[in-house]
Protein backbone atom coordinates (compact mmCIF):
# COMPACT_ATOMS: atom_id res chain seq x y z
CA UNK A 1 0.00 0.00 0.00
CA UNK A 2 1.35 3.41 -0.94
CA UNK A 3 1.36 6.33 1.51
CA UNK A 4 -0.11 8.66 -1.13
CA UNK A 5 -3.37 6.70 -1.45
CA UNK A 6 -6.42 8.37 0.04
CA UNK A 7 -9.07 6.73 2.18
CA UNK A 8 -12.65 6.76 0.93
CA UNK A 9 -15.83 6.00 2.88
CA UNK A 10 -18.01 3.29 1.33
CA UNK A 11 -20.76 2.87 3.92
CA UNK A 12 -21.83 4.23 7.32
CA UNK A 13 -24.40 2.60 9.62
CA UNK A 14 -25.32 4.35 12.88
CA UNK A 15 -26.29 1.27 14.90
CA UNK A 16 -24.58 -2.13 15.06
CA UNK A 17 -24.19 -4.76 17.79
CA UNK A 18 -21.17 -6.95 18.58
CA UNK A 19 -21.48 -10.45 20.07
CA UNK A 20 -19.12 -13.02 21.52
CA UNK A 21 -19.39 -16.18 19.48
CA UNK A 22 -18.58 -19.73 20.51
CA UNK A 23 -16.06 -21.78 18.51
CA UNK A 24 -17.36 -23.33 15.34
CA UNK A 25 -18.56 -26.84 16.04
CA UNK A 26 -18.92 -28.03 12.43
CA UNK A 27 -17.85 -26.96 8.94
CA UNK A 28 -21.41 -25.99 8.02
CA UNK A 29 -20.99 -22.43 9.26
CA UNK A 30 -22.02 -20.16 12.12
CA UNK A 31 -25.54 -19.83 13.55
CA UNK A 32 -26.71 -16.52 15.06
CA UNK A 33 -29.13 -18.37 17.36
CA UNK A 34 -26.15 -19.52 19.49
CA UNK A 35 -24.91 -15.97 20.28
CA UNK A 36 -27.26 -14.76 23.01
CA UNK A 37 -28.69 -12.02 20.81
CA UNK A 38 -30.45 -10.28 23.70
CA UNK A 39 -27.10 -9.56 25.40
CA UNK A 40 -24.72 -7.81 22.94
CA UNK A 41 -21.16 -7.22 24.19
CA UNK A 42 -20.87 -3.79 22.55
CA UNK A 43 -23.03 -1.36 20.50
CA UNK A 44 -21.93 1.51 18.32
CA UNK A 45 -21.64 2.58 14.67
CA UNK A 46 -20.01 0.88 11.70
CA UNK A 47 -18.02 2.43 8.87
CA UNK A 48 -16.58 0.76 5.79
CA UNK A 49 -13.62 2.57 4.27
CA UNK A 50 -11.27 1.74 1.42
CA UNK A 51 -7.62 2.58 0.90
CA UNK A 52 -6.30 1.28 -2.35
CA UNK A 53 -7.58 -2.25 -2.90
CA UNK A 54 -8.14 -3.04 0.79
CA UNK A 55 -11.44 -2.38 2.58
CA UNK A 56 -11.65 -1.77 6.33
CA UNK A 57 -14.62 -2.51 8.58
CA UNK A 58 -14.36 -0.10 11.51
CA UNK A 59 -16.42 -0.29 14.71
CA UNK A 60 -16.49 3.13 16.39
CA UNK A 61 -18.16 4.82 19.32
CA UNK A 62 -21.35 6.69 18.36
CA UNK A 63 -20.49 9.86 20.30
CA UNK A 64 -16.71 10.27 20.29
CA UNK A 65 -15.85 8.23 17.17
CA UNK A 66 -13.18 6.30 19.10
CA UNK A 67 -12.11 3.12 17.32
CA UNK A 68 -13.24 -0.06 19.07
CA UNK A 69 -11.98 -2.61 16.50
CA UNK A 70 -11.32 -2.90 12.78
CA UNK A 71 -11.19 -5.72 10.29
CA UNK A 72 -9.13 -5.39 7.08
CA UNK A 73 -10.72 -7.17 4.12
CA UNK A 74 -8.53 -8.00 1.12
CA UNK A 75 -11.03 -10.29 -0.64
CA UNK A 76 -14.75 -10.79 -0.55
CA UNK A 77 -16.28 -13.23 0.08
CA UNK A 78 -13.51 -14.66 2.25
CA UNK A 79 -12.80 -15.76 5.78
CA UNK A 80 -12.53 -12.10 6.82
CA UNK A 81 -16.34 -11.65 6.47
CA UNK A 82 -18.80 -14.56 6.55
CA UNK A 83 -22.59 -14.73 6.64
CA UNK A 84 -24.40 -16.92 9.16
CA UNK A 85 -26.58 -19.76 8.00
CA UNK A 86 -29.79 -18.83 9.80
CA UNK A 87 -30.17 -15.07 9.24
CA UNK A 88 -29.32 -12.31 6.74
CA UNK A 89 -28.74 -9.65 9.42
CA UNK A 90 -25.72 -11.22 11.12
CA UNK A 91 -22.11 -11.75 10.04
CA UNK A 92 -18.88 -13.14 11.45
CA UNK A 93 -15.98 -10.66 11.11
CA UNK A 94 -12.27 -11.28 11.74
CA UNK A 95 -10.78 -8.28 13.57
CA UNK A 96 -7.06 -7.49 13.92
CA UNK A 97 -5.01 -5.19 16.12
CA UNK A 98 -1.71 -3.48 15.39
CA UNK A 99 0.35 -6.31 16.93
CA UNK A 100 -1.03 -8.97 14.53
CA UNK A 101 -3.50 -10.66 16.91
CA UNK A 102 -6.79 -11.79 15.42
CA UNK A 103 -10.21 -12.68 16.77
CA UNK A 104 -13.65 -13.57 15.37
CA UNK A 105 -16.68 -11.63 16.56
CA UNK A 106 -20.33 -11.57 15.60
CA UNK A 107 -21.80 -8.39 14.07
CA UNK A 108 -25.55 -7.84 13.79
CA UNK A 109 -27.86 -5.11 12.44
CA UNK A 110 -31.30 -4.23 13.78
CA UNK A 111 -32.57 -3.24 10.33
CA UNK A 112 -32.43 -5.76 7.51
CA UNK A 113 -31.81 -2.92 5.02
CA UNK A 114 -28.61 -1.94 6.86
CA UNK A 115 -27.34 -5.50 6.54
CA UNK A 116 -28.10 -5.42 2.80
CA UNK A 117 -26.19 -2.12 2.36
CA UNK A 118 -23.22 -3.56 4.29
CA UNK A 119 -23.04 -6.55 1.98
CA UNK A 120 -23.48 -4.53 -1.24
CA UNK A 121 -20.81 -1.99 -0.29
CA UNK A 122 -18.21 -4.74 0.00
CA UNK A 123 -19.32 -6.37 -3.26
CA UNK A 124 -19.11 -3.10 -5.22
CA UNK A 125 -15.66 -2.30 -3.91
CA UNK A 126 -14.16 -5.62 -4.92
CA UNK A 127 -15.84 -5.47 -8.34
CA UNK A 128 -14.00 -2.19 -8.83
CA UNK A 129 -10.75 -3.82 -7.67
CA UNK A 130 -11.20 -6.62 -10.20
CA UNK A 131 -11.77 -4.15 -13.04
CA UNK A 132 -8.66 -2.18 -12.08
CA UNK A 133 -6.58 -5.36 -12.16
CA UNK A 134 -7.89 -6.24 -15.62
CA UNK A 135 -7.12 -2.73 -16.92
CA UNK A 136 -3.58 -2.97 -15.55
CA UNK A 137 -3.03 -6.31 -17.29
CA UNK A 138 -4.30 -4.94 -20.59
CA UNK A 139 -1.98 -1.95 -20.29
CA UNK A 140 1.05 -4.19 -19.70
CA UNK A 141 0.18 -6.67 -22.45
CA UNK A 142 -1.81 -4.83 -25.10
CA UNK A 143 -3.39 -7.11 -27.67
CA UNK A 144 -3.38 -5.42 -31.08
CA UNK A 145 -6.73 -5.67 -32.79
CA UNK A 146 -7.29 -6.14 -36.51
CA UNK A 147 -6.22 -3.10 -38.51
CA UNK A 148 -8.37 -1.73 -41.31
CA UNK A 149 -6.45 -1.87 -44.60
CA UNK A 150 -7.73 0.73 -47.07
CA UNK A 151 -4.84 0.51 -49.53
CA UNK A 152 -5.30 -0.70 -53.13
CA UNK A 153 -4.36 -4.26 -53.78
CA UNK A 154 -2.10 -5.16 -56.69
CA UNK A 155 -4.03 -4.82 -59.95
CA UNK A 156 -7.06 -3.22 -58.30
CA UNK A 157 -8.54 -0.24 -60.13
CA UNK A 158 -11.47 2.11 -59.75
CA UNK A 159 -13.59 3.87 -62.39
CA UNK A 160 -14.89 7.43 -62.34
CA UNK A 161 -17.78 8.29 -64.70
CA UNK A 162 -16.90 11.89 -65.59
CA UNK A 163 -19.47 12.13 -68.42
CA UNK A 164 -22.36 11.91 -66.02
CA UNK A 165 -20.78 14.57 -63.86
CA UNK A 166 -20.58 16.95 -66.85
CA UNK A 167 -24.22 16.27 -67.76
CA UNK A 168 -25.29 17.06 -64.25
CA UNK A 169 -23.33 20.32 -64.27
CA UNK A 170 -24.84 21.28 -67.68
CA UNK A 171 -28.39 20.56 -66.52
CA UNK A 172 -27.77 22.59 -63.40
CA UNK A 173 -26.54 25.53 -65.52
CA UNK A 174 -29.58 25.38 -67.82
CA UNK A 175 -31.93 25.35 -64.88
CA UNK A 176 -30.22 28.42 -63.45
CA UNK A 177 -30.41 30.28 -66.81
CA UNK A 178 -34.12 29.44 -67.18
CA UNK A 179 -34.75 30.69 -63.69
CA UNK A 180 -32.94 33.96 -64.35
CA UNK A 181 -34.81 34.38 -67.72
CA UNK A 182 -38.18 33.89 -66.08
CA UNK A 183 -37.27 36.36 -63.40
CA UNK A 184 -36.43 38.97 -66.08
CA UNK A 185 -39.76 38.44 -67.91
CA UNK A 186 -41.71 39.14 -64.76
CA UNK A 187 -40.35 42.70 -64.54
CA UNK A 188 -42.73 45.49 -65.51
CA UNK A 189 -41.69 47.92 -68.32
CA UNK A 190 -40.60 51.40 -67.22
CA UNK A 191 -43.06 54.30 -67.62
CA UNK A 192 -42.68 56.62 -70.65
CA UNK A 193 -39.97 59.20 -70.16
CA UNK A 194 -41.79 62.23 -71.60
CA UNK A 195 -45.34 61.66 -70.43
CA UNK A 196 -46.86 62.70 -67.17
CA UNK A 197 -49.87 60.97 -65.75
CA UNK A 198 -52.38 62.99 -63.81
CA UNK A 199 -53.18 61.68 -60.37
CA UNK A 200 -56.79 62.97 -60.55
CA UNK A 201 -59.41 60.68 -62.15
CA UNK A 202 -61.36 62.08 -65.15
CA UNK A 203 -64.69 63.81 -64.56
CA UNK A 204 -67.90 61.92 -65.34
CA UNK A 205 -68.44 64.07 -68.47
CA UNK A 206 -64.99 63.26 -69.84
CA UNK A 207 -65.38 59.61 -68.89
CA UNK A 208 -68.65 59.37 -70.88
CA UNK A 209 -67.14 61.07 -73.92
CA UNK A 210 -64.09 58.78 -73.86
CA UNK A 211 -66.30 55.68 -73.59
CA UNK A 212 -68.40 56.73 -76.62
CA UNK A 213 -65.29 57.47 -78.68
CA UNK A 214 -63.74 54.06 -77.84
CA UNK A 215 -66.95 52.32 -78.90
CA UNK A 216 -66.94 54.19 -82.23
CA UNK A 217 -63.29 53.44 -82.88
CA UNK A 218 -63.92 49.74 -82.24
CA UNK A 219 -66.53 49.67 -85.03
CA UNK A 220 -64.57 51.72 -87.56
CA UNK A 221 -60.93 52.42 -86.62
CA UNK A 222 -59.80 55.94 -87.64
CA UNK A 223 -56.37 56.83 -88.98
CA UNK A 224 -55.72 58.80 -85.79
CA UNK A 225 -55.59 55.57 -83.68
CA UNK A 226 -51.81 55.77 -83.35
CA UNK A 227 -51.99 58.95 -81.29
CA UNK A 228 -51.46 58.59 -77.50
CA UNK A 229 -54.94 60.00 -76.81
CA UNK A 230 -57.91 59.88 -79.25
CA UNK A 231 -59.12 63.19 -80.69
CA UNK A 232 -62.49 63.83 -79.19
CA UNK A 233 -65.41 65.23 -81.15
CA UNK A 234 -68.03 67.44 -79.67
CA UNK A 235 -70.35 65.65 -77.31
CA UNK A 236 -73.39 66.69 -79.38
CA UNK A 237 -72.00 65.17 -82.58
CA UNK A 238 -70.90 61.99 -80.85
CA UNK A 239 -74.27 61.51 -79.27
CA UNK A 240 -75.96 62.16 -82.62
CA UNK A 241 -73.83 59.50 -84.34
CA UNK A 242 -74.44 56.88 -81.70
CA UNK A 243 -78.13 57.50 -81.08
CA UNK A 244 -79.15 58.41 -84.64
CA UNK A 245 -81.25 55.29 -85.25
CA UNK A 246 -83.16 55.77 -82.04
CA UNK A 247 -83.83 59.44 -82.93
CA UNK A 248 -85.29 58.44 -86.35
CA UNK A 249 -87.59 55.97 -84.67
CA UNK A 250 -88.97 58.72 -82.45
CA UNK A 251 -89.72 60.85 -85.57
CA UNK A 252 -88.19 64.24 -84.63
CA UNK A 253 -84.68 65.55 -85.31
CA UNK A 254 -84.94 68.26 -82.72
CA UNK A 255 -86.09 65.68 -80.21
CA UNK A 256 -83.02 63.59 -81.10
CA UNK A 257 -80.67 66.47 -80.27
CA UNK A 258 -82.48 67.17 -77.01
CA UNK A 259 -82.41 63.52 -75.90
CA UNK A 260 -78.73 63.11 -76.75
CA UNK A 261 -77.92 66.33 -74.87
CA UNK A 262 -79.80 65.13 -71.85
CA UNK A 263 -77.94 61.77 -71.92
CA UNK A 264 -74.48 63.29 -72.04
CA UNK A 265 -75.00 65.86 -69.30
CA UNK A 266 -75.07 64.54 -65.71
Secondary structure, 3 states (H helix, E strand, C coil): CCCCCCEEEEEEEEEEEEECCCCCCCCCCCCHHHCCCCCCCEEEEEEEEEECCEEEEEEECCCCCCEEEEEEECCCCECCEEECCCCCCEEEEEEECCCCCEEEEEEECCCHHHHHHHHHHHHHHHHHHHHHHHHHHHHHCCCCCCCCCCCCCCCCCCCCCHHHHHHHHHHHHHHHHHHHHHHHHCCCCCCCCCCCCCCCCCCHHHHHHHHHHHHHHHHCCCHHHHCCCCCCCCHHHHHHHHCHHHHHHHCCHHHHHHHHHHHHCC
